[in-house]
Amino acid sequence: MPFTRCFQEALAEVALRGSERVFETACGPATGSLILARRGHPVDAIDDSPPLLAAVRARLAGDKPGSLNLRQMKPERLDFPDGTFDLGLSMFGLYRVNNLERTLWELARVLKAGSHLLLCSWAKPEESPLVEATQSALGAMFPGRRRAVAAVGQLADPRKLERNLLAAGFNQVSARRSSLRVDVEDLEGFWDKLSESDVRLFSVRVEVGETIWKAALPRAYRDLRARFGALPAAIEAEAWIMVARKPS
């Protein structure tokens, strides 16, 4: 899945010694947190959804790194002292927050002076076929489902996101585009892996429960089959990697 690659590209933007304390907000499946925890970093990953956190814990049963701490917490109101963390992360999870400006302000507050914030967000759906396909198939599964729109426009436009980061107290904001490709061998495997790693799909899957999710899968497969045609195929994804620094 492209999420891991995008995260690795984001990590290349900062120099890590291996002992930094890390924080991930709106963590979803906690992909980035797991990578760093397995490298020995102490990581606190928070999400506001108890069922989602329970699902992540269940997936990690017997394999949870000792340095990973999953906690329920609102991204807009973090229960950490000022200047706690050496690195902040949000890997495609900010679209789920209710107040983006407040969330970024809280991220700046809990980071140490001179530390960095790494963000990954999708480009606009019309610029990223994978995002468009995901939205279409999810809409086919659950027609009429309300889409999360509060922060989508700001996150897909790096200029708007840069303005929000500067307003929150960050500086040295940089943005670069990341072009990703996903090979699709079979629809069932593709959609299952995507729903285990994509923050939005994972959260919906957990919210509705496995019985309802599985009952709706044929509608997703029909939608994807119409899009891909003959398999194997490939689909592109466009993302933004944002790096911001908290002033010393």
C-alpha positions, 0 to 999 in steps of 0.5 A: 500500500502507498501509505507506508511508502509516503511515510518513509518519504516523509521520514527522509525529511528529518534526521532521527537519532533513534531515541526521539519521543514521537506523537501521532494524532488521529492515528487510525490504523497507526501505520506510522507509529508502528514503524517508529515503535519497532525502531525503538522510538517511544510513541504515543498514538491517539485517536478519538474512536474507542472502537478503532483503538480496540480494533488496532489493539486486537490486530496487534495482540501478541505483536505490540511493540513495548514502546507504542502507547495507544490512547483515546484522546481528542486531537483538539484537546491533548492531555500532554504537557507543553513541549513533550515530544520530539516529533509529531506525525499525522499520516492521512488522519487529519481529515477526521478532525473536527477543528483543524486549526485547533488541532494544529495549535495543539500539535505545536503546543506539545512539540519541543522547540526546534522539533518537526511535524510531518504530515501526509495528505492526499491531493484532490480526488480529481488529481489522485485516481486512487482517492477517487476510486476509494470514494466511489467504491465506498459510496457504492457500499454505503449510498448516501453516507456523509463524507467528511468534508470539514478539512478536506479542502484545506488538506488537499491544497498545500498553500492552505495547509501552509497558512494553517501551519504558520498560524498555529506557530510553525515555521520553515514549512515545506511541501512536496508532491509524492506520486505513488502507484498501486498494482491491482492483482485481484479486487478482493485482495486490493480492497481488503488491504486498502481497508486495513491501511487507509485511515478513512476506510479502516474507520468506516469498517470498524464503525459499521462492523464486519458483518455489515462491511462484508455484506456490502463488499459485492457493491464495492467489487462491482464499482471497482470492476467497472473502473479497472476492467481487465486485471492485473491493472495499476492505479496512481495516487498523488499525495502531499508531504508537509514538513513544519518546524516549531521555532526554537 
